[in-house]
Amino acid sequence: FMVDKVFEFAYSPDGQKIVLSGQRNGQSDIYVYYLLGSRTEQITNDIYDDRYPSFAERDRKIVFSSNRKNDTLNLDQPFAALPYNNDIFVYDLMRRNPVLERITNTPGSDETHPFEFSQGEYSFLSNQNGINNRFIALYDSTIARIDTVIHYRYFSNTYALTNVSRDILYYDYQPFTKEYAFLTVECGKFRFYKGYTENDKPIP
């Protein structure tokens, strides 16, 4: 499988592909494993930590968490002190575009476990308020300027979906049933919670 260790993985909706975060040569990168033909494709290959991948827009894109400083995939990154905080990025698997879509840009907080709710809507865990909670980002664009072509500026509006008193340790989402579940520790015991996205209400 080209990797020494697998951290997380997720299936595509049709069950024909697996996207995974794997460790190789001391670094964690994103890979796609194709069940038909048993072929593995490496998506990222740099010093940054790429974790928690899942498919978006069925299997056309990959959303993942990373501590990378820029939004462009580059094989020749000089070694430097890496930031601890992760942001959410999206890779276009169909176009193989080396420029990623940056969903969040929050140097003071850490985002993990991203999932696509619908096109342009991504949910994830973030400690923006000091405790890991569920958040949602609405990714959109506006016209920046027009010359010979139209130039767009992309941005995200982010809202909290939960306000729990204990860190959410694990978060998962089922796109077919629109159901989510998360794990916390309360009074020394693990507790699971589940709900439906249709009942989500953004918290000011």
Protein Blocks (a to p, Z undefined) as FASTA:
>chain_A
ZZabdfbdcddfkopaccddddeehiacdddddfbhpaacdfbdcfbdcehiaceehjlp
ccdddfbfbfcdcfbbcdddddfbdcdddddfklopabdcdfbdcfkbccehiacfbghi
acdddfklopacddddddddddfbdcfbccdddddddddfbdcfbdcfbdcddfklopac
ddddeehiacdddddfklpccdZZ
